[in-house]
Amino acid sequence: MKRIVFTLGMVFILAFAGHAQKFAFIDSDYILKNIPAFNAAQDQLDQLSKQYQKELETMYAEIEKMYKDFQAESVLLSDDMKRKREDVIITKEKDYKELQKKYFGPNGELFKKRQALVKPIQDDIFAAVQDITNEGAYAVIFDKSGSSTLFSTNPKFDLSDQVLQKLGYK
C-alpha cells in the first residue's frame, strides 16, 4: 500500500515537474542520531524494556517451575488437588500474558513512554522541515530513511544538516 501511494505521489510530482518545482530530501535517521535528547530517550527506553523483560522472564520461570512440580507430583495428588493446582498455574499464565500486554502491548507502558519521550522530538523535526519547506519554496521534501525508496540522491539536495541547525544542533 505504501509503495502504491509513493508511486502515485511520484507520478503526480513528475506531472508537475515542468513547473520548475524544487525537491529535496532529508535523512531522519541521521537527524535523530545527532540529537542528544533522542539518544538519551532511546537509552531510557532500552533500560525500561530490559527491566520489563527481566520481570517477565522471572515470572515465566516461576510458571515453568510450578508446571514441572505439578507434573512430578500429579501422581500423588487427588483429582481435587490437581484441579486446584492447574487453576493456580492457569491463573499465573493469564497474569503473565496480561503483564506482557501491559508492558509491550499496542497501548502498553513502553509505547506510552516512547510517545512521551520521542514524539516531542519528532514533532520538532517535523516543524523544522515545514519551516525549511516554506522558506525554501520546496514542493516536496522526501525522507530517504524508512520505507520510501530513493534510488539515487545528490548530497547537495540533502537538507538534514539544515534541519539540525534549525533545531539548534551542530
N, CA and C of each residue as an Amber inpcrd file, in Angstrom:
protein
   510
   0.8280000  -1.1840000   0.0000000   0.0000000   0.0000000   0.0000000
   0.8770000   1.2540000   0.0000000   1.9180000   1.2600000   0.8600000
   2.8000000   2.4210000   0.9210000   3.4970000   2.6440000  -0.4160000
   3.8780000   1.5480000  -1.0510000   4.5770000   1.6400000  -2.3220000
   3.6490000   2.2190000  -3.4000000   2.3730000   1.8520000  -3.3550000
   1.4070000   2.3810000  -4.3330000   1.2310000   3.8770000  -4.1150000
   1.0770000   4.2850000  -2.8530000   0.9190000   5.7090000  -2.5480000
   2.1650000   6.4760000  -2.9720000   3.3380000   5.8960000  -2.6980000
   4.5890000   6.5480000  -3.0770000   4.6770000   6.6870000  -4.6000000
   4.3280000   5.6150000  -5.3070000   4.3800000   5.6370000  -6.7700000
   3.4130000   6.6700000  -7.3350000   2.1970000   6.7000000  -6.8070000
   1.2280000   7.7030000  -7.2580000   1.7140000   9.1180000  -6.9550000
   2.3290000   9.2800000  -5.8060000   2.8920000  10.5830000  -5.4520000
   3.9830000  10.9990000  -6.4210000   4.8330000  10.0520000  -6.7930000
   5.9070000  10.3500000  -7.7400000   5.3370000  10.7080000  -9.1080000
   4.3030000   9.9890000  -9.5480000   3.6690000  10.2950000 -10.8360000
   3.0880000  11.7040000 -10.7960000   2.4290000  12.0280000  -9.7130000
   1.8480000  13.3670000  -9.5420000   2.9400000  14.4340000  -9.5800000
   4.0180000  14.1780000  -8.8900000   5.1340000  15.1280000  -8.8420000
   5.7550000  15.3020000 -10.2210000   5.9820000  14.1920000 -10.9130000
   6.5910000  14.2690000 -12.2340000   5.6790000  14.9770000 -13.2330000
   4.3700000  14.8430000 -13.0380000   3.4280000  15.5090000 -13.9350000
   3.5570000  17.0290000 -13.8270000   3.9100000  17.4970000 -12.6460000
   4.0410000  18.9410000 -12.4440000   5.4990000  19.3980000 -12.4280000
   6.4200000  18.5240000 -12.8220000   7.8440000  18.8510000 -12.8080000
   8.1790000  19.9540000 -13.8080000   7.3650000  20.1100000 -14.8070000
   7.6090000  21.1440000 -15.8070000   7.4430000  22.5540000 -15.2490000
   6.9130000  22.6870000 -14.0730000   6.6990000  23.9870000 -13.4590000
   7.8660000  24.3850000 -12.5570000   9.0180000  23.7980000 -12.7540000
  10.2460000  24.1200000 -12.0290000  10.0550000  24.0240000 -10.5160000
   9.5110000  22.9280000 -10.0800000   9.3320000  22.6840000  -8.6520000
  10.6840000  22.3130000  -8.0410000  10.8720000  22.6780000  -6.7830000
  12.0960000  22.3350000  -6.0720000  11.8450000  21.1110000  -5.1930000
  12.7800000  20.1700000  -5.2640000  12.6990000  18.9580000  -4.4710000
  13.9650000  18.8180000  -3.6510000  13.8320000  18.2110000  -2.4760000
  14.9890000  17.9500000  -1.6250000  14.6630000  16.7180000  -0.7920000
  15.6250000  16.3200000   0.0270000  15.3780000  15.1750000   0.8950000
  16.0890000  15.3760000   2.2140000  15.6630000  14.5970000   3.1870000
  16.3250000  14.5550000   4.4900000  16.5560000  13.0920000   4.8380000
  17.3720000  12.8650000   5.8260000  17.5940000  11.5330000   6.3700000
  17.2180000  11.6070000   7.8440000  16.0040000  11.1980000   8.1740000
  15.5170000  11.3380000   9.5480000  16.3290000  10.4940000  10.5340000
  16.8510000   9.3520000  10.0950000  17.7030000   8.5530000  10.9850000
  18.9590000   9.3360000  11.3600000  19.5780000   9.9690000  10.3850000
  20.7690000  10.7850000  10.6240000  20.4440000  11.9380000  11.5750000
  19.3270000  12.5850000  11.3510000  18.9220000  13.7130000  12.1890000
  18.7250000  13.2430000  13.6250000  17.9770000  12.1520000  13.8010000
  17.7070000  11.6570000  15.1570000  18.9870000  11.2380000  15.8770000
  19.9180000  10.6150000  15.1550000  21.1730000  10.1830000  15.7800000
  22.0220000  11.3610000  16.2350000  21.7850000  12.5360000  15.6670000
  22.5550000  13.7210000  16.0330000  21.8330000  14.6200000  17.0330000
  20.7700000  14.1240000  17.6160000  20.0490000  14.8620000  18.6500000
  20.2710000  14.1350000  19.9810000  21.0380000  14.7350000  20.8870000
  21.3460000  14.0760000  22.1640000  20.0950000  13.6790000  22.9590000
  19.0580000  14.4820000  22.9240000  17.8330000  14.1610000  23.6700000
  17.2030000  12.8700000  23.1520000  17.2860000  12.6480000  21.8460000
  16.7460000  11.4100000  21.2820000  17.5720000  10.2130000  21.7450000
  18.8890000  10.3440000  21.7210000  19.7500000   9.2490000  22.1560000
  19.5130000   8.9290000  23.6350000  19.3390000   9.9640000  24.4600000
  19.0530000   9.7480000  25.8800000  17.6950000   9.0710000  26.0550000
  16.7150000   9.4960000  25.2820000  15.3780000   8.8880000  25.3460000
  15.4510000   7.4310000  24.9210000  16.2040000   7.1500000  23.8710000
  16.3340000   5.7740000  23.3790000  17.0100000   4.8950000  24.4340000
  18.0460000   5.4200000  25.0960000  18.7100000   4.6690000  26.1650000
  17.7410000   4.3800000  27.3090000  16.9400000   5.3860000  27.6730000
  15.9670000   5.2200000  28.7400000  14.9280000   4.1530000  28.3670000
  14.4790000   4.1810000  27.1200000  13.5140000   3.1840000  26.6570000
  14.1240000   1.7820000  26.6380000  15.3870000   1.6810000  26.2440000
  16.0720000   0.3790000  26.2410000  16.1840000  -0.1850000  27.6600000
  16.5210000   0.6800000  28.6160000  16.6250000   0.2380000  30.0110000
  15.2730000  -0.2210000  30.5520000  14.2320000   0.5380000  30.2320000
  12.8950000   0.1840000  30.6790000  12.4520000  -1.1440000  30.0610000
  12.7490000  -1.3280000  28.7910000  12.4130000  -2.5680000  28.0970000
  13.1270000  -3.7580000  28.7410000  14.4040000  -3.5840000  29.0580000
  15.1650000  -4.6590000  29.7110000  14.5800000  -4.9840000  31.0830000
  14.1810000  -3.9430000  31.8050000  13.5850000  -4.1430000  33.1260000
  12.2880000  -4.9400000  33.0180000  11.4370000  -4.5430000  32.0890000
  10.1720000  -5.2540000  31.8810000  10.4230000  -6.6920000  31.4400000
  11.3730000  -6.8760000  30.5350000  11.6800000  -8.2130000  30.0310000
  12.1990000  -9.1070000  31.1540000  13.0360000  -8.5650000  32.0180000
  13.5810000  -9.3430000  33.1300000  12.4610000  -9.7620000  34.0800000
  11.5390000  -8.8490000  34.3550000  10.4100000  -9.1630000  35.2240000
   9.5550000 -10.2820000  34.6210000   9.3180000 -10.1940000  33.3190000
   8.5220000 -11.2270000  32.6500000   9.2470000 -12.5690000  32.6280000
  10.5570000 -12.5490000  32.4110000  11.3300000 -13.7900000  32.4040000
  11.3020000 -14.4620000  33.7720000  11.3870000 -13.6670000  34.8320000
  11.3200000 -14.2110000  36.1900000   9.9650000 -14.8600000  36.4350000
   8.9200000 -14.1710000  36.0080000   7.5670000 -14.6930000  36.1770000
   7.3790000 -15.9830000  35.3670000   7.9110000 -16.0130000  34.1570000
   7.7940000 -17.1980000  33.3130000   8.5420000 -18.3860000  33.9290000
   9.7160000 -18.1230000  34.4780000  10.4910000 -19.1920000  35.1190000
   9.7130000 -19.7550000  36.3080000   9.0230000 -18.9030000  37.0250000
   8.2070000 -19.3490000  38.1510000   7.0600000 -20.2470000  37.6680000
   6.4360000 -19.8600000  36.5710000   5.3480000 -20.6600000  35.9990000
   5.8850000 -22.0080000  35.5380000   7.0370000 -22.0080000  34.8810000
   7.6570000 -23.2590000  34.4270000   7.9490000 -24.1850000  35.6100000
   8.4630000 -23.6230000  36.6980000   8.7670000 -24.4280000  37.8890000
   7.4770000 -25.0010000  38.4760000   6.4410000 -24.1810000  38.5390000
   5.1580000 -24.6600000  39.0620000   4.6320000 -25.8170000  38.2040000
   4.7570000 -25.6940000  36.9170000   4.2680000 -26.7310000  35.9950000
   5.0790000 -28.0210000  36.1450000   6.3930000 -27.8880000  36.2260000
   7.2310000 -29.0890000  36.3870000   6.9590000 -29.7770000  37.7250000
   6.8070000 -28.9580000  38.7750000   6.4830000 -29.5340000  40.0900000
   5.1440000 -30.2540000  40.0390000   4.1960000 -29.6510000  39.3610000
   2.8710000 -30.2590000  39.2290000   2.9660000 -31.6000000  38.5000000
   3.7120000 -31.6290000  37.4160000   3.8630000 -32.8740000  36.6570000
   4.5090000 -33.9630000  37.5150000   5.5040000 -33.5720000  38.2970000
   6.2030000 -34.5540000  39.1240000   5.3160000 -35.0690000  40.2600000
   4.4540000 -34.2060000  40.7830000   3.6400000 -34.5750000  41.9480000
   2.2250000 -35.0210000  41.5750000   1.8460000 -34.8980000  40.3230000
   0.4560000 -35.1780000  39.9330000   0.0170000 -36.6090000  40.2490000
   0.9370000 -37.5350000  40.2430000   0.6140000 -38.9290000  40.5380000
   0.1340000 -39.0580000  41.9860000   0.6710000 -38.2380000  42.8590000
   0.3590000 -38.3270000  44.2880000  -0.8500000 -37.4820000  44.6970000
  -1.3340000 -36.6170000  43.8020000  -2.4110000 -35.6850000  44.1500000
  -3.7830000 -36.2560000  43.8290000  -4.7550000 -35.8500000  44.6240000
  -6.1420000 -36.2300000  44.3430000  -6.6450000 -35.3760000  43.1850000
  -7.7670000 -35.7730000  42.5940000  -8.3230000 -35.0200000  41.4690000
  -8.6330000 -33.5830000  41.8540000  -9.1410000 -33.4000000  43.0540000
  -9.4760000 -32.0500000  43.5310000  -8.2080000 -31.1930000  43.6610000
  -7.1720000 -31.7690000  44.2100000  -5.9080000 -31.0370000  44.3720000
  -5.2760000 -30.7370000  43.0050000  -5.4070000 -31.6830000  42.0690000
  -4.8830000 -31.4600000  40.7170000  -5.5600000 -30.2520000  40.0750000
  -6.9150000 -30.2150000  40.1890000  -7.6540000 -29.0950000  39.5990000
  -7.2400000 -27.7710000  40.2240000  -7.0610000 -27.7800000  41.5380000
  -6.6650000 -26.5400000  42.2220000  -5.2860000 -26.0740000  41.7490000
  -4.3510000 -26.9970000  41.6370000  -3.0000000 -26.6330000  41.1800000
  -3.0250000 -26.1780000  39.7240000  -3.8260000 -26.8680000  38.8900000
  -3.9600000 -26.4490000  37.4950000  -4.5510000 -25.0420000  37.4080000
  -5.5450000 -24.7730000  38.2350000  -6.1670000 -23.4350000  38.2530000
  -5.1530000 -22.3640000  38.6480000  -4.3120000 -22.6830000  39.6180000
  -3.2820000 -21.7270000  40.0430000  -2.3100000 -21.4600000  38.9020000
  -1.9010000 -22.4970000  38.2030000  -0.9650000 -22.3480000  37.0770000
  -1.6220000 -21.5550000  35.9490000  -2.8670000 -21.8810000  35.6420000
  -3.5880000 -21.1640000  34.5690000  -3.7540000 -19.6910000  34.9250000
  -4.0720000 -19.4150000  36.1790000  -4.2080000 -18.0230000  36.6290000
  -2.8750000 -17.2890000  36.4960000  -1.8020000 -17.9580000  36.8740000
  -0.4700000 -17.3580000  36.7730000  -0.1140000 -17.0740000  35.3140000
  -0.4760000 -17.9960000  34.4090000  -0.2170000 -17.7850000  32.9800000
  -1.0140000 -16.6010000  32.4470000  -2.2590000 -16.4760000  32.8920000
  -3.0780000 -15.3280000  32.4780000  -2.4630000 -14.0280000  32.9820000
  -2.0000000 -14.0420000  34.2320000  -1.3470000 -12.8520000  34.7900000
  -0.1060000 -12.4780000  33.9780000   0.6390000 -13.5060000  33.5690000
   1.8390000 -13.2940000  32.7570000   1.4770000 -12.6170000  31.4290000
   0.4470000 -13.1380000  30.7620000   0.0290000 -12.5760000  29.4740000
  -0.4990000 -11.1580000  29.6350000  -1.2280000 -10.9040000  30.7100000
  -1.7390000  -9.5530000  30.9640000  -0.5930000  -8.5740000  31.2260000
   0.3850000  -9.0160000  32.0010000   1.5320000  -8.1570000  32.2850000
   2.3300000  -7.8900000  31.0160000   2.4850000  -8.9120000  30.1920000
   3.1900000  -8.7530000  28.9170000   2.4710000  -7.7230000  28.0490000
   1.1540000  -7.8210000  27.9930000   0.3610000  -6.8660000  27.2170000
   0.4430000  -5.4720000  27.8380000   0.4260000  -5.4030000  29.1590000
   0.5100000  -4.1150000  29.8610000   1.8230000  -3.3940000  29.5350000
   2.9020000  -4.1490000  29.4650000   4.2160000  -3.5560000  29.1960000
   4.4730000  -3.3240000  27.7080000   4.2060000  -4.3530000  26.8920000
   4.6290000  -4.3160000  25.4890000   3.4830000  -4.2570000  24.4790000
   2.2530000  -4.1650000  24.9380000   1.1070000  -4.1340000  24.0410000
   1.0250000  -2.8450000  23.2370000   0.0790000  -2.7800000  22.3070000
  -0.0690000  -1.6100000  21.4410000  -0.2500000  -0.3010000  22.2080000
  -0.8890000  -0.3590000  23.3520000  -1.0350000   0.8240000  24.2050000
  -0.3860000   0.5940000  25.5580000   0.6610000  -0.2020000  25.5430000
   1.3550000  -0.5630000  26.7730000   2.2230000   0.5620000  27.3130000
   2.8000000   0.3000000  28.4570000   3.6120000   1.3010000  29.1400000
   4.8410000   1.7130000  28.3300000   5.4490000   0.7750000  27.6370000
   6.6190000   1.1180000  26.8240000   6.2240000   2.0400000  25.6720000
   5.0900000   1.7550000  25.0450000   4.5890000   2.6090000  23.9690000
   4.2860000   4.0120000  24.4920000   3.6300000   4.0910000  25.6390000
   3.2780000   5.3890000  26.2260000   4.5320000   6.1810000  26.5860000
   5.5140000   5.4910000  27.1380000   6.7700000   6.1590000  27.4990000
   7.4830000   6.6520000  26.2440000   7.4450000   5.8500000  25.1900000
   8.0580000   6.2500000  23.9250000   7.3640000   7.4960000  23.3820000
   6.0410000   7.5060000  23.4440000   5.2860000   8.6700000  22.9910000
   5.6890000   9.9100000  23.7870000   5.8390000   9.7590000  25.0920000
   6.1770000  10.9000000  25.9470000   7.5920000  11.4160000  25.6740000
   8.5180000  10.5100000  25.3870000   9.9160000  10.9120000  25.2160000
  10.2780000  11.2820000  23.7810000   9.7950000  10.5220000  22.8020000
  10.2600000  10.6780000  21.4230000   9.3430000  11.5580000  20.5720000
   8.0580000  11.5010000  20.8010000   7.1240000  12.2510000  19.9600000
   7.4150000  13.7550000  19.9530000   7.7190000  14.3880000  21.0960000
   8.0430000  15.8290000  21.0350000   9.2600000  16.1230000  20.1450000
  10.2390000  15.2410000  20.1490000  11.4180000  15.4190000  19.3050000
  11.0230000  15.2930000  17.8350000  10.2080000  14.2940000  17.5270000
   9.7420000  14.1100000  16.1500000   8.8870000  15.2950000  15.6980000
   8.0790000  15.8080000  16.6010000   7.2580000  16.9800000  16.2700000
   8.1280000  18.1980000  15.9620000   9.2080000  18.3700000  16.7390000
  10.1400000  19.4760000  16.4750000  10.8000000  19.3260000  15.1070000
  11.1860000  18.1090000  14.7770000  11.8040000  17.8470000  13.4690000
  10.8100000  18.1680000  12.3590000   9.5770000  17.7110000  12.5170000
   8.5540000  17.9730000  11.5090000   8.3380000  19.4770000  11.3410000
   8.2870000  20.2160000  12.4510000   8.0950000  21.6680000  12.3730000
   9.2750000  22.3320000  11.6630000  10.4940000  21.8730000  11.9540000
  11.6840000  22.4270000  11.2980000  11.6520000  22.1550000   9.8000000
  11.2620000  20.9540000   9.4190000  11.1770000  20.6100000   7.9990000
  10.1000000  21.4650000   7.3260000   8.9800000  21.6580000   8.0080000
   7.9230000  22.5100000   7.4640000   8.4360000  23.9360000   7.2400000
   9.1800000  24.4690000   8.2040000   9.7520000  25.8190000   8.0680000
  10.6950000  25.8890000   6.8720000  11.5660000  24.8870000   6.7510000
  12.5220000  24.8580000   5.6440000  11.7800000  24.7310000   4.3100000
  10.7250000  23.9260000   4.2960000   9.9200000  23.7710000   3.0800000
   9.3360000  25.1070000   2.6570000   8.7860000  25.8340000   3.6000000
   8.1690000  27.1290000   3.2950000   9.2060000  28.1850000   2.9310000
  10.3000000  28.2370000   3.6900000  11.3450000  29.2370000   3.4330000
  12.0370000  29.0030000   2.0970000  12.2720000  27.7470000   1.7650000
  12.9900000  27.4180000   0.5350000  12.0880000  27.2030000  -0.6640000
  10.7970000  27.3280000  -0.4630000   9.8020000  27.1350000  -1.5260000
   9.9600000  25.7620000  -2.1910000  10.1300000  24.7450000  -1.3610000
  10.2360000  23.3810000  -1.8800000   8.8420000  22.8140000  -2.1080000
   8.6710000  22.1060000  -3.1970000   7.4000000  21.4460000  -3.4620000
   7.2890000  20.1970000  -2.5960000   8.3830000  19.4530000  -2.4890000
   8.3940000  18.2010000  -1.7420000   9.7600000  18.0130000  -1.1040000
   9.7430000  17.5140000   0.1300000  10.9730000  17.0750000   0.7860000
  10.7500000  15.6170000   1.1760000  11.5630000  14.7440000   0.6170000
  11.4660000  13.3110000   0.8790000  12.3190000  12.9350000   2.0760000
  11.9920000  11.8100000   2.6850000  12.8170000  11.2340000   3.7440000
  13.4480000   9.9740000   3.1680000  14.7730000   9.9540000   3.0760000
  15.4150000   8.7970000   2.4380000  15.5870000   7.6110000   3.3750000
  15.3430000   7.7960000   4.6560000  15.3520000   6.6420000   5.5500000
  13.9300000   6.1040000   5.6300000  13.7880000   4.8770000   6.0310000
  12.4470000   4.3210000   6.1550000  12.0260000   3.5300000   4.9520000
  10.7140000   3.5470000   4.6820000  10.1660000   2.6520000   3.6700000
  10.1780000   3.2110000   2.2560000  10.2830000   4.5240000   2.0890000
  10.3150000   5.0530000   0.7250000  11.6750000   4.7720000   0.1090000
  11.6870000   4.5500000  -1.1720000  12.9140000   4.1870000  -1.8440000
  13.3510000   5.3150000  -2.7650000  14.5120000   5.8540000  -2.4820000
  15.1360000   6.8250000  -3.3730000  16.3840000   6.1320000  -3.9090000
  16.3870000   5.8560000  -5.1850000  17.4710000   5.0690000  -5.7650000
  18.7990000   5.7950000  -5.7630000  18.7630000   7.0600000  -6.0550000
  19.9890000   7.8430000  -6.1000000  19.6840000   9.2460000  -5.6070000
  20.5840000   9.7740000  -4.8150000  20.3820000  11.1260000  -4.2980000
  21.6650000  11.9260000  -4.4380000  21.5070000  13.1960000  -4.6980000
  22.6360000  14.0970000  -4.7830000  22.7760000  14.7830000  -3.4260000
  23.9340000  14.6730000  -2.7910000  24.1060000  15.2440000  -1.4510000
  23.8210000  16.7500000  -1.3620000  23.9220000  17.4590000  -2.4680000
  23.6780000  18.9040000  -2.3940000  22.2030000  19.2170000  -2.1240000
  21.3180000  18.2260000  -2.3030000  19.8990000  18.4300000  -2.0240000
  19.4800000  17.8320000  -0.6730000  20.4620000  17.3740000   0.1040000
  20.1930000  16.8140000   1.4300000  20.0930000  17.9620000   2.4350000
  18.9480000  18.1120000   3.0270000  18.7010000  19.2020000   3.9680000
  18.8040000  18.7610000   5.4290000  19.3260000  17.5790000   5.6770000
  19.3780000  17.0410000   7.0330000  20.1490000  17.9490000   7.9840000
  21.3090000  18.4250000   7.5520000  22.0920000  19.3280000   8.4050000
  21.3750000  20.6500000   8.6320000  20.6560000  21.1070000   7.6430000
  19.8840000  22.3390000   7.7840000  18.7680000  22.1490000   8.8290000
  18.1490000  20.9790000   8.8520000  17.1280000  20.6800000   9.8690000
  17.7510000  20.6840000  11.2580000  18.9290000  20.0460000  11.3780000
  19.6210000  20.0370000  12.6660000  19.9700000  21.4450000  13.1250000
  20.4170000  22.2920000  12.2000000  20.7320000  23.6830000  12.5430000
  19.4710000  24.4290000  12.9850000  18.3700000  24.1760000  12.3300000
  17.0960000  24.8060000  12.6740000  16.6750000  24.4150000  14.0850000
  17.0150000  23.1800000  14.4660000  16.6860000  22.6860000  15.7930000
  17.7110000  23.1140000  16.8460000  18.8050000  23.7480000  16.4140000
  19.8120000  24.2300000  17.3420000  20.9620000  23.2770000  17.6010000
  21.1560000  22.2970000  16.7190000  22.2600000  21.3500000  16.8580000
  23.2850000  21.5950000  15.7720000  24.5400000  21.2440000  16.0510000
  25.6650000  21.3870000  15.1150000  25.9150000  22.8290000  14.7820000
